[in-house]
Amino acid sequence: MKEAIGMIETRGVLATVEALDVMLKTANVSTVEKIRVGGGLTCIIIRGEVAAVSTSVEAAEAAVKRLGDSLVGRHVIPRPDDQLEILFDDLPDPPSTETADKMP
């Protein structure tokens, strides 16, 4: 796994939607997975370049904090070990940026 991964855990649907929306709009990242932890908690995992993931998670943290007491935690792993890929084996690869670069 060459890309960074970022995680944010929120309490409530509103905070989850707000966090993911902000993360995807802030930088060039892709959603890896959304995990319903239970008890109203949800963890969103994204991936992308280190700077993009860090920026996205920081922006989501700020947005969720504005909603109240909905932020549970956040974390960025800049260069996760390749062995972590086993957690995401059944997920599709992110879209290639090569085709977007070749468009007129």
N, C-alpha and C positions, 0 to 999 in steps of 0.2 A: 504494500500500500504506500504509494508515494505522496498522496495528498494528505492534508491535515483533516482531522475530524473535530467537529464541535458539537457539544451537547448542551441543551438547556432543559431543565425540568420545571414545569409549571403546575399550578393548582387551578383547575377550572378550564372549561372549553374556551371561554373568551381569551384568556391569557395564552392558551395554546395557539389559537388562530392568529392572534396579534403577533406572537413571537415568530411564528413561521413566515407570516407575511412580511414582517420587517427584515428577517434574515434573507429572504429571497430577493427582496427589492434593494437591499443595501449593497450587495456585492455578488460576484459571479460564483455562486455556490449551488449545490444540488442537494436535494433531500435524500437521505439514505433510508431513514426509517422513523416511524412514529410509534412509540411503545406506550400503551396504557398500563401504567404501573399498578393502578388500583387506588381506591380512596380518593378519586378525583385528580390524581397525579398523572401527568403525561410527560414523557421524555421525547424530545425531538433531536434527531442526529442528522447533521449535515456534513458535507465534505467539499473540498476545494483547495485552492492554494492557501498557504498559511496566513498570509495577510488578509485575504478575503474572508476566511473562516473567522479569524479573530475579530475583524471589523463587524461581521454579521452577528456574532454572538454578543459583542458589546452593545450593539444597537438594539438587539432584542432584549437584553437585560434592562436597558434604560426604558424601553417601551413598556415592558411588563411591570417594572417598578412604578410607572405612572398610573397603572391600573389599581394599585393597592398592594396588598400583601400576598401576591400570587407567585412570586419567584421563589422556587425551592433551591435551585442550584444551577451552576453553569460550569463548563470546563472545556478547554481546547487542548487537543493533543497534536502538537505540530508535525511530528513525523512518527506516526504509530508503527510499531514493529509489524513486519509482514505477517506474523502469525495471527494478528488480530483479524486478518481478512477472513478467517474461518467464521467469524460472527456475521459476515455479510455475504457469504458464498452464494446464497440463493437469491440475492438481489441483483437487478440489472445494472450494468455498468452505466456511468453517467454519459450523457450525450457527448459526442466528439465535437471539439471546437474547430477541428480542421475544416469541416465543410462550411462552417460559418465564416471562417477567414477567407475562403475562396469565393464567396458571394460578391457580386459587383456592388 
